[in-house]
Amino acid sequence: MKHLITLLVVLTAGSLVAGSLDPAQQKWIDRYQKAKQKNLPDAAAMLLNADPEPELKTGFVPLFNGKDLTGWTPVGGTCTYEIKEGCVVGTTIKGSASTYLCTDKADYADFIFVCEMKWNVDGNSGIMFRTQTKETKKGKTAFGPQVEMEGIGDARDWSGGLYGQGCGGWYYPLWLEEHKAARAAFKEGEWNRVTIKAQGNVVKTWINAVPVAHWVNDEYMKGCFGLQVHSGSKGEILWRNLKVKEL
């Protein structure tokens, strides 16, 4: 197959280079290759996350008090964020632009972040990190790297991959054969644990303790966190147990 490139080289402990495009992902491979995204990663050069999920019990501080949105501010569109039963609940407003509930603290650099997500109503979402904000003609918005969370029943299954929200498109798509376990990690109808480790220019992610992304980038080195409710006709996403340990 012309799209199939195979390369597997052990670099260092916990770091692998892999590049076997999965024929089962051909629809998405074709879509993004035809789009000619300028920074679309080369499959043969993508790094694999081979690390176990970090220890999550010690040294963490809560980012959400379980009662109100103190320390958080919505940016972008008019999708809503409420507190229900100790969870942040984000709801899509039809006609609204994508909306981001951002931490007021905007200098998170090296950290381990963890939270749990669940869907009451299907809708695209994600968790932004090292996020920046800017003013546009339509108002303030957020941009930067995002851990993609696909929601319910998405055939692509790229939850845990990395997307450049408002800044370039897919940084780390889950289209390799080596990503089969990562694509199967998301659990429909259940709480899903999302873990992000950012240290220096290296970012790694896990979904329900399954290793997913391994991305190296020198552009986005610090910023805020943001909970995305994507534009669309529907969606209700829940977050809870949002915590961070700065490294």
N, C-alpha and C positions, 0 to 999 in steps of 0.2 A: 504494500500500500504506500502511495507516494507521500502521505502525511506521516508515516510511521518512522520515527527516529528513535534509535535505542542507544542509550549511553548510561552507564552506571559506574561511578567512580567514588570510592571512599576517600573523603578529604580529611576529616578529623573526626574524633569521637562525637557522635550526635549530628554530623553534617554529611549529607549525601547529595551528589548531583545526580539527577535522574531525568530522563527525557523519553518516555514511551507514550506518545499520544494514544489515547484509548479509542479504538474504533467505535465503541458505544457512545462516545462523545462527539462523533463526527458532525452532527448538526450544528453544535456550538463551535467546534473548531472552524468549520466553513464560515459560519456567521462572522466571527471576529477576524478571521483572516481576510475576508472580503471587505470588512469595514476599514482595514488597513490602519488600525490604531497604531500610532507612532511608537508607543512604548510597550506594545504587547510583548510579553516575555517569550524568549526562545525556549521551546520545550527542552532542548538538549542542555540548557544552562540553568534550568530551574533547580533550586535547592529543595531537598526534602527535610521535613521536621522529623527527626528520629529520636527526640528527647521525650522522656516521661513528663507528664504534667507536673508543674512545680508544686511543692508543698503549699497548702492553702490555709493552714490553721493558725500560724503565728505571724505577728507583725503587721496585720492588716487593720485598716481603719475604715469605718463605713462611709460611703459617699451619699447615702440616703437615710434619713432619720425614720422612715416608715410612716410619717405623719403628714408632712407637707413637702413642698418643693424648695425649701430653704437651701441655698447654695446652687440652685439650678435656674437657668433662664432659657425660655424657648426662643429659637432663632429661625428665620426663614418664613415659612408659610403660616397657615392658621389652623393646622391640625392641632388637636387638643391633648393635654396631659392632665390626668387626674390621679388622686390617690384613692385606691379602693382596697380594703382589707390588707393594708400594709404593702401594697404593690403600686408601682407607677404604671398607669394604664394610658397608652397612647392610641388615639383614635383618628383614623383618616377622615378628613372633611373633603367631600367631592368638590373638585375645582381648585383645591388648595395646592400650592407648591409643596415639595418635600419640606418637612419641618424637623428641627433638631433641638432636643432638650439638652443644653450644654451646661457643664459645670462652670461656675463663676471663676473658680481657680483655673488659670490658663497656662500654667508652666510645668505641667507633668512631663517629665523627660524620661527617666529610667524607672520602670515599675513592673509589677505584676498586678493585673486587673482581673477581677472575676465577678460574674453575675449569673443569674438564671433568667431565661426568657421562655415565654409561652404565648401561644396564639389562641384567642377566643374566636377571632374572625381572620381569615387568611389575608395577608398583606405583606409586601416586601418591606424589609427593615434591615437594620444593622447597627453596629456600635462603632462610632467614630472615636479615634484617639489621636493624640498629638494634633488636634484639630485647630485650624485657624478660622477667623471670621473676617468678613469684608463687607463694605457697603457697595450696593449696586443700585441701578436705577429703580429697582423694585423693592429696595430695602436691604437690610442686613441679612447675610446668609453665611453658611459654614462650608468649609471645604477641607479636604485632607484625606488621609487613609481611613478606610472603614473595613471592619470585619463584616462581610456580607452574611445576612441571615435570610434564607430564602422563603421561609414560611411553610405553609402546608401544601403538600402535593406538587411541589415544583420538580419537573422532570430533570432539571439540570443538576440539582443536588450540590450546589457550590457553597453551602453554609460553612463558614470558617475561612473561606478564601478572602483575599484582600482586593478591595476596589478603591480606586482613586475618585472619591466623591467630589465632583466639580473640578477635578484636576487630572484628567487623563484616562479614565477607564480602568480596565482590569490590570492590576499589578501582579496578582497571583491567582489565576483561574485553576480550578480543580479538574483539569482535563487529561491528566496523565493516568496510565494504567496503575501507577504506584499510588494514586489517590483513591482507589476503590474503597478502602476502609474508612477514609475520611468522608467520602460521599455518603457512606452508610451510617455515619455517627449520629446524625440528626434524628430525633424521635418525634414523630407527629403526635399531637395531642398531649404531650408531656412537657414538663419543665426540662430545658436544655441548658447545661452549664457551659458558659463561654469564658475561656481563659486566654488572656493576652499577656505576653511577656515582651517588653521592649527594653533593650539595653544597648546603649550606643546606637550603632546603625543596623542592629539586628532585631527583627521582630518575628516572634513565633506565636502560633495560635493552637488551641485545642478545643474540641467540641466533645463534651461528656468524657473527658480524659483521653480522647483519641487525638494523636498529633495530626495537625492539618498543614498549616502554612509555615514557610521559612523564607523570609524576605529580607534583603539587604538594601538599605536606602539611606542616603546622606542628606536628603532634602528636608524631611519632616522630622525634627529632632525634639520638639516639645510643643505643648499646646493643651487644650482642654479635652474632656471626654464629651461625646454627644450621643444621645439615643434618637435614632431616626425613625420617623413615620413617613414612609414614601408617599408621593402623590399617587392618586388612584381613586377608584370608586368605593373601595371598602378596605377595612383593616382594623383590627383591635389587637394590640400587642401589649403583653405584660412583662415587667421587669421586677426582680426582687433580689435581695442579698447582694447589692452592689458594694464592692469593697476594693480597696487598692493598697498595695504595699510599695512604697517608694524605695528604690534600691540605691 
